[in-house]
Amino acid sequence: MQKLNLLTVKEYFTSLQKTICDQLEQEDSVASFMCDNWQSANAIGSTRVMCDGKHIEKAAVNFSHVSGSKLPPTASARYPELAGAAFQAMGVSLIIHPLNPYVPTTHANVRFFLAERPKAPPVWWFGGGYDLTPFYPFEEDCRHWHTTAYNACAPFGETVYARFKEWCDNYFVLPHRNETRGIGGLFFDDLNKWSFDKSFKFIQSIGNSFAEAYLPIMQKRKDTAYGERERDFQLYRRGRYVEFNLLQDRGTLFGLQSKGRTESILVSLPPLVKWRYNWQPEPGTPEASLYADFLRPRDWLAKQKLDPYDGSTK
């Protein structure tokens, strides 16, 4: 049964990777993905990267399947009873760094993990989610993002969205900056309380809803006029993304500790970034509004209106 389930999960992940790449190529209209199929001693994968497009400065959509004879410390720290267990981990992870500062950066991930010990039943779980990192946010975009996330969770229980939104708010935090990375979305790990079939249907709902959540925002903002000021702020805020990935992100640490492919793990980093010493936005500016109004957990569905988008991902 596990082999059949693993194959089904793997087929979904690789199909999702292709679907999202096709959608992003259509949206950009100029650039296309370079595909790097790779194999190492304990892993196989496909890294797809788009660079220097009309609307997308850099995007990476990766699939990997890693196995090992001993669970890495990032996983065994949470599951000490699995220390020394053989494991398999697979998933799709993506990052989009748009060119226009009015289009948010976004990240998404869906993954499956299996640990096996002698004379013990296998332990499995799903994880994933998606989050949005705007530079010049619009409230209607944030509502659309969270409404889509809510709709993806709703068939699986009334409290699912709220629990996984809160988890996302608590996970994508830079404690050394005392700010969230963006406006959140969904994050979950160790999902195995439901049956395997229900858990797998949920991961598909999350993966399939990503384009519905993100592409309408890109379509609405990608042609917004901007200048040097907005571009400079975008590059500065990208530094926060780098800080989180290298200092906080469990997926990055797991990949490096499990001897994953370094180029594929770090491909999510932006192509250009800036840091400034002790920079603060001027009060009353759009840059200051990002910090004051958006980089904190909010209930984006509290004053829900009709979705301002038509739901199209064309």
N, C-alpha and C positions, 0 to 999 in steps of 0.2 A: 504493500500500500504506500509506503513512504517513497519508493522509487517512482511510482505513478504520480503521486502528488508533487514530488520534486520536478518531474518533467513538465507537468501542467503549469506549475508556477514559473518555471524557466521560460516556457513558451510564451506565457503572458508578458513577462518582463521584456523579452526581446521584441515582441510585437509592439509593446508600448513605446519602447525606444524608437523604433522605426516610425511609428505614427507621429510622435512628437517632433522628430526631426523633419518629417515631411511637412508638418504644419508650420514649423518655423521657417523653412526654406520658402514656402509659399508667402508667408508674411513679410519676409525680408525682400524677396523678389530679385535679389542680386547675388548674394553669396550662397554657397552650398556647403554641406558638411563634408569634411575629410574624414574617412573611416579608417581607423587603425585597429585591425584585429590582432590580438596579441595572446601569447601564452607563456607562462613561466612554470617553474617546478611545481607550484601548488595552486595555480590559478589560470583561468582563461577569461578573456573579456573582449569587449569592443568599445573603443573610445572614439566618439564622434565629436569633432570640433569645427565650429564655424568662426571665422575671423573676418573683420574689416568689411562687414556688410553695409547695406544702405541704412538699416535701422538697428542692426545688432552688431555691436563692436566685438563681442565674443560670446559664444555659447558653447557649452559642452554637455553632451547627453551620454552618459556612460552606463554600460552593463558590465558587471563582473561576477564571477563565480569562484569563490576562494574556499579552499579546504585545508585542514591541518590536523595534526595528531595531538595538539595541545591547545586548549583555549587561551587566547591572549589575555593579558591582565585586565584590559578594559572591560571584558565580559565576565571573567571569573571573579572580579571584585564585587560584582552585583550578584553573582551566583557561585559562592564559594564551594557549594556541593558539587559543582561541575568542573572544578579545577582538575586539569589533566585530561578532560574529555576530548575526544575527537570532534571536529565540527565541520560544518559547511555553512557558508554564508553567500547569498546572492542578492542582487538588487539592481535597480536603476536609480541613478542620481543625476540631477541636472542643475545647471546654473545658467542664467541669462544675464549678461551685462549689456544693456542697451546703450546706444550712442546718445540718444536724446536724454538730457537730465530729467525731463518731465515723465519719462517712462521708468517705472521702478525696476530695480534689480529683483530677481526672484530665484528661489531655490526650491527644489522638490526632491523627494526621495521615497521609494518604496522598497522594502527589503524583507528577506526571509532568512531565518537562522535555525539551524538544526544541530543539536549536540547529542552525541551517542557515547554511552559508557557500557562496558561489559556487564552482562547480566542485569541490565536496567532498561526500562522503556526509554525510547528517545524523547528528548525535550525539544520542543520547537516553539517559535514565536514569530510574529510579523511585527514590523515597525514602519514608520514613515511619516508623511505629512508634507505640507508646503507652507512657505512663509514669504512675505512681501516686504521689500526694503525700499521705500520711496525716498526721494531726495526733496521733491516738491509735491507733496501729497495733496489729493483731492478727496474730500469726505465721501463723495459718491463712489469713487473708485474703491475706497476702503469698505464701504457697505456692500458693494457688488462682490468683492473678494470674499468677505465673510458670509454673505448670503449663499454663495456657491458652496463654500465649505459646509455650511449648515445643511444645505439640501443634500449633499453627498453623504452626510452622517445620519440624516433623519430616519431613513428606513431601518436603522439598526438600533434605535432607542432614543428616547427623548433627551437623555442627559449626555449622549455621546459627544456631540459638538462642544458643549460647555466644558466637559472634562478635558478634551483634547485641545481646545483653545487655551484653557488655563495652563495646561502642560507646556504648550508652545510659548505662552507669555513668560513662563518661568524658565524655560530652557534657553531661548534666544536672548540672553541677557549678557551684557558685558559688565561684570561686577566691578572691574577696575575703573570703568567709566560711569557707573551708576545710571545706565540707560539700556533700553531694549535695542536690539539690532534694527527693528523695523516695527511694523504694525501687526506682526504675528500671522496666525492662520491656524494650522493644525500641527500637532506633534504627538506621536505616541510610540511606545516601545513595549516589548514584552507582551504583545497581544496574543494570548492563548487561552483566555477564560471561556471564550465561545468555542464551538466545534471548529474543526479545521475548515470545513466547507463554508461556514458563516464568516470566519476570519478571512478566508481567501476572497469571498465576495466583497467584503468590506475593503480590502486592499485594492481590489479592482475599481470599486466606486471612487476611492480617493485618486488613484492614478488616472482614471478616465475623466475626472472632473477638473484636472489641472488646467487643460487648455481652455475650458469654459470659464475658468476663474481669471486667467491671465490675458489671453489674446484680446478680448474686448477692451481691456485697459490699454494695451499696446496700440491697438487700432485707433483709439480715441486720442492718444497723446503723442504719437510718434512724429507727427508733422508740426507740433507746437514750436513756434519760434523761440530760440534761446541764444544767449551770447556768452562771452568769456566768463562773466560772473557765475552763471549757472553751471557751466562746464567745470570751472575751478572748484565749486562746492561739491559737485558730483565726485570728482577725483578725491577730494578730501574725505568725503563720507565713505568712499570705497575702502579707505584705510580701516574703518571699523569692521568691515566684512573680513578683511585679512586678519585683523586681531582676533576676531572670534574663531575663525577657522583654525588658526595655528595654536591658540591658547585654550579654547573651550570645547571645540566640537568633538564629540565622542567618535563619530564616524571617521574623521581624519585620523585620530589617534589609533582607532582600531585598525584601520587600513595600514598604517605604518608599522604597528606592532605585529600584525599578522603577515608582515613581509609582502604586502600587496605591491602593486606596481606604482612606484612613486610618481611618475609622470601623470598617470591617470588620477591619482589621489589629489594632486596639487593643481590639476588643470582647471579647477574651479576658481582659482585666483584671478583677479581682474588683470587686463593687459597693461593698464596705466593706473597709478595711484599716487596720492600725495599725503604727506604728513606735515603738520605745522606745530610749532611749539606754543602750547597754551592758547590756542586760538579760541575766541568766543564770538558768536554772531552778534550783530548790532541789534538792540531791542527794536521791536516793531517791524522787523524784516521778515520775508518769507522763510529765510534760513532759521531765524529765531523761533518761528511758529512750529517748525519741525520738532524742535526740542521740547517746546512748552506744551504742544497740543497732541503730538503723535507718538513720541518715543516713550510711551507708558501704556500699560494695559487699559483698554477701553471696551465697553460693551457696544459693539458696532451695530447690533441689531435692536437696540433699545428703542430707537425712533425709526423703525423700519418703514420705508416707503416703497412704492413700486420700483422694481429694478429699472434703473435708467438705461440699461442696455437691452438689446433685443436677444441676447444670448448667442448671437452668431459668432462663429469662429472662422468665417471665410476670410 
